């Protein structure tokens, strides 16, 4: 399957994270909101999540099936979505591997893994 470079470039971080989660398992919107909120350490609301899911649906990367008596949507990747998820994850790792290395491997000095510590860049330090 040919992966469209325009789709890969057009995806935002939230959409990439949604694709990555759905590459691991099907999920309801509520589960996605909760997990993304934990990953981002800030609330992901319905007003943020559902427009991102709608865009992924329009691009035919994500589909859903209705489940249960209330017809709750259970989202999953399409075949195209799986290919795009794989490509975006590879591109993400390629882009940020130096940063990952700096904050994990280079500080190991013989240990299996060093803890990743979040870095907060304050506006003053950007001057």
Buried (B, 14 or more C-beta within 10 A) or exposed (E): EEBBEEBBEEBEEBBBBBBBBBBEEBBBBEBBBBBBBEEEEEEBEEEBBBEBBEBBBEBEBBBBEEEEEEEEBBBBBBEBBBBBBBBBBEBBEEEEEEEEEEBEEEBEEEEEEEEEEEEEEEEEEEE
